[in-house]
């Protein structure tokens, strides 16, 4: 996919945040940014850079105008990440249908020939009384029900689109049901992820229920090796394992995730495929996790996976209801509240840059 792109990159220093604008384009494409201060030439493209500084909490008018551009034939987007789980976010509030196809999303997500991301997220008009609708195309073109890290990025993106400041929340319709994120004063996002689904056929898994309606610490044969797994849905399916049958505490850093992950994802016991979390218990309030995501592979973080991990740890008697979950991209705080049975996730979501691409 040939790309002519305009990207506006925020860089953070200890005292100030500089908003650097970078324009990458073919010779025939005219920059929409101010007169450049420095030009770098490459054989097939030209990179033009200029910059301005603004105080960290201030939303600049240039970023606001950039996000609201509607030139025909161009796709304007923002790239965000939640603990390294990165997404292309698209303002799609003027239509109930995504602006690009799953096939185009695959191209955008390609890390060598596209923007590079774990998925593309669309901000669509709300339905059934909600403020917004969230849809996602994974990097393989599949569409998951929801994404925990993605919904935090969605919340920060909407805050920028709507010019919202301070503590605020809104409602989002997703394939997993109603999700309510709250942007906190410190910039982190707390999300009410709703109640976990434990009934085995509803996860879904073909593993039989062995603890009331749930499949908890069930035996799963993966290429002749038996793993103990607990199955949880947070609106999307998760298989959580703390290790092989009869083994001691799992050391997740030693796993060959690229080898074992796909075997779990495509196992016959998971008719809708599954996300898989491999978990090491550090204490009753501290877990360490690596994830193989359905449709995306190994990622640096998975919000719904962290939620499912804490639920599974409680069900197996390995941890309490309020835990820090360490992922390769950083920590999430997860609480499974007894009073309402809801799972709450708190973590960061950061802007990487703004960009434009020809459709």
KEFI-913634 format. One record per residue (C-alpha): residue in one letter; x, y, z. Coordinates in steps of 0.1 Angstrom, whole numbers, padded with zeros to 4 digits, always signed. Each point is the difference from the previous one (the first is absolute). Layout:
<atoms>
AXYZ...
</atoms>
This chain:
<atoms>
X+0000+0000+0000X+0016+0033-0011X-0004+0026+0027X+0001+0037-0001X-0005+0011+0036X-0001+0031+0022X+0009-0008+0036X+0000+0023+0030X+0021-0014+0028X-0002+0010+0037X+0033-0004+0018X+0002+0002+0038X+0028+0015+0020X+0003+0003+0038X-0014+0035+0000X-0018+0007-0032X-0016-0019-0029X+0010+0010-0035X-0025-0006-0028X+0022-0009-0029X-0017+0000-0034X+0015-0023-0026X-0012-0002-0036X+0009-0030-0021X-0012+0003-0036X+0006-0005-0037X+0012+0031-0020X-0035+0006-0013X-0016+0002+0035X-0001+0034+0016X+0006+0004+0037X-0029+0013+0021X+0025+0010+0028X+0019+0032+0006X+0031+0009-0020X+0026-0025+0008X+0032+0008+0019X+0020-0030-0011X-0002-0023-0030X+0014-0035-0005X+0000-0016-0034X-0003-0037-0008X+0000-0017-0035X-0038-0004-0002X-0014+0023+0027X+0006+0032+0018X-0002+0005+0038X-0008+0035+0012X+0001+0008+0037X-0011+0030+0021X-0008+0003+0036X-0017+0021+0027X-0002-0004+0037X-0031+0000+0024X-0005-0007+0036X-0008-0037+0007X-0036+0004+0011X-0010+0023-0028X-0018-0013-0031X+0014+0019-0030X-0023+0016-0026X+0021-0016-0028X-0007-0035+0013X-0037+0008+0003X-0002+0013-0035X+0020-0030-0013X-0024-0025+0016X-0030+0017-0016X+0014+0001-0035X-0023-0016-0027X+0020+0002-0033X-0015-0023-0026X+0022-0030-0007X+0020+0002+0032X-0002-0019+0033X+0009+0020+0031X+0008-0020+0030X+0018+0000+0034X+0022-0027+0013X-0002-0009+0037X+0014-0027+0021X-0011-0016+0033X+0032-0014+0016X+0014-0007-0035X-0032-0016-0013X-0003+0025-0029X-0030+0011-0022X-0009+0022-0029X-0031+0020+0011X-0024+0015-0025X-0027+0026+0005X-0030-0017-0015X-0027+0020+0018X-0017+0010-0033X-0008-0035-0010X-0011-0033+0015X+0022-0019-0024X+0038-0001+0004X+0019+0022-0025X+0023-0028-0011X-0004-0037-0006X+0016-0028+0021X+0024-0006-0030X+0011+0036+0001X+0004-0003+0038X+0024-0029-0005X+0021+0022-0023X+0000+0029+0025X+0011-0024+0028X+0029-0014-0019X+0032+0011+0019X+0022+0000-0031X-0023+0013-0028X-0027+0019+0020X-0004+0021+0031X+0005-0029+0023X-0025-0009+0027X-0017-0029+0018X-0034+0013-0013X-0021+0028-0014X-0027+0015+0022X-0030+0020-0012X-0019+0026+0020X-0035-0003-0014X-0034+0015+0011X-0015-0014+0031X-0030-0024-0002X-0025-0012+0026X+0004+0032+0020X+0038-0001+0002X+0023+0029-0007X+0022-0019-0025X+0005-0033-0017X+0034-0017-0002X+0010-0025-0026X+0035-0015-0006X+0017-0018-0028X+0029-0021+0011X+0033-0001-0019X-0012-0032-0017X-0033+0016-0011X-0021-0018+0025X-0024+0020+0023X+0001-0007+0037X-0029+0009+0023X+0021+0025+0020X+0035+0008+0012X+0009+0013+0035X+0031+0019-0010X-0018+0012-0031X-0029+0014+0020X+0024+0021+0021X+0015+0014-0032X-0035+0006-0013X-0008+0020+0031X+0030+0022-0003X-0006+0005-0037X-0036+0010+0006X+0011+0025+0027X+0022+0016-0026X-0027+0000-0027X-0026+0015+0023X+0025+0024+0018X-0008-0015+0034X+0021+0009+0030X+0002-0012+0037X-0017-0031+0012X-0028-0013-0023X-0016-0031-0012X-0023-0012-0028X-0018-0031-0012X+0012-0022-0029X-0019-0027-0018X+0023-0030-0009X-0004-0035-0012X+0005-0010+0036X-0028+0023+0012X+0000+0033+0019X+0035+0013+0010X+0004+0031+0022X+0035+0015+0000X+0009+0029+0024X+0030+0023-0008X+0016+0009+0033X+0017+0032+0011X+0035-0016-0004X-0008-0010-0036X-0004-0036+0007X-0033-0017-0010X-0021-0022+0022X-0024-0023-0018X-0030-0018+0014X+0004-0032-0020X-0033-0016+0013X-0005-0034+0014X+0022-0029-0011X-0017-0029-0018X+0008-0033+0015X-0026-0024-0014X+0022-0023-0021X-0022-0002-0032X-0003+0038+0001X+0038+0007+0001X-0001-0020-0023X+0019-0032+0008X-0008-0036-0005X+0017-0009+0032X-0026-0012+0025X-0009+0020+0030X+0016-0013+0032X-0007+0028+0025X-0037+0009-0001X-0004+0013-0036X+0037+0008-0006X+0030-0018-0014X+0026+0006+0028X+0035-0016+0001X-0012-0024-0027X+0024-0022-0018X+0009+0009-0036X+0022-0022-0022X+0021+0021-0023X+0023-0021-0022X+0003-0027+0027X+0007+0024+0028X-0028+0005+0026X-0006+0035+0012X-0024+0011+0027X-0022+0028-0013X-0029+0022+0011X-0024+0014-0026X-0014+0035+0004X-0017+0024-0024X+0002+0038+0004X-0022+0003-0031X+0027-0018-0019X+0014-0035+0008X+0030-0006+0022X+0019-0031+0011X+0021+0007+0030X+0027-0024+0012X+0023+0001+0030X+0020-0030-0013X+0002-0036-0011X-0016-0027+0020X+0021-0009+0030X+0025+0028-0005X+0011+0027+0023X-0006+0037-0005X+0003+0009-0037X+0029+0021-0011X-0015+0020-0028X+0033+0015-0013X+0012-0035-0010X-0030-0007-0022X+0004-0003-0038X-0032+0019-0005X+0001+0000-0038X+0001-0038+0000X-0026-0008+0027X-0024+0030-0005X-0016-0010-0033X-0006-0036+0013X-0022+0014+0027X-0017+0026-0022X-0011-0026-0026X-0006-0029+0024X-0032-0020-0007X-0013+0008+0035X-0004+0036-0010X-0026+0003-0028X+0005+0038-0004X+0037-0003+0005X+0014+0015+0032X+0024+0025+0016X+0024-0017+0023X+0017+0014+0031X+0030-0017+0016X+0003+0012+0036X+0027+0000+0027X-0011+0007+0036X+0023+0024+0017X-0023+0005+0031X-0036+0000+0009X-0003+0035-0015X+0026-0001-0027X-0001-0020-0032X+0022-0001-0031X-0015-0009-0033X+0009-0006-0037X-0028-0002-0026X-0007-0016-0033X-0029+0020-0015X-0025-0015-0024X+0005+0017-0033X+0031+0020+0010X+0025-0025+0015X+0025+0010+0027X-0007+0036+0012X+0015+0021+0027X-0033+0003+0019X-0036-0012+0000X-0025+0017+0023X-0028-0025-0002X+0027-0027+0005X+0012+0017+0032X-0036+0001+0012X-0005-0037-0008X+0033-0008+0017X-0011+0015+0034X-0034-0017-0003X+0017-0033-0006X+0025+0006+0028X-0029+0006+0024X-0019-0031-0012X+0031-0022+0004X+0008+0015+0035X+0033+0014-0012X-0005+0038+0006X-0024+0026+0014X-0025+0021-0018X+0022+0031-0004X+0033-0006-0018X+0027+0016-0020X+0005-0019-0032X+0035+0005-0016X+0000-0003-0038X+0029+0004-0023X-0011+0035-0007X-0007+0011+0036X-0024-0005+0029X-0038+0000+0002X-0020+0003+0032X-0029-0025+0000X-0028-0003+0025X-0028-0026+0000X-0024+0016+0024X-0021-0024+0021X-0028+0025+0006X-0010+0003-0037X+0019-0028-0016X+0015+0025-0025X+0036+0000-0010X+0018+0034+0000X+0031+0007-0020X+0023+0030+0005X+0029+0009-0022X+0016+0025-0025X-0007+0008-0036X+0024+0022-0019X-0001+0019-0033X+0029-0010-0023X-0007+0023-0030X-0026+0013-0024X+0001-0010-0037X-0017+0001-0034X+0000-0026-0028X-0015+0000-0035X-0028-0024-0003
</atoms>
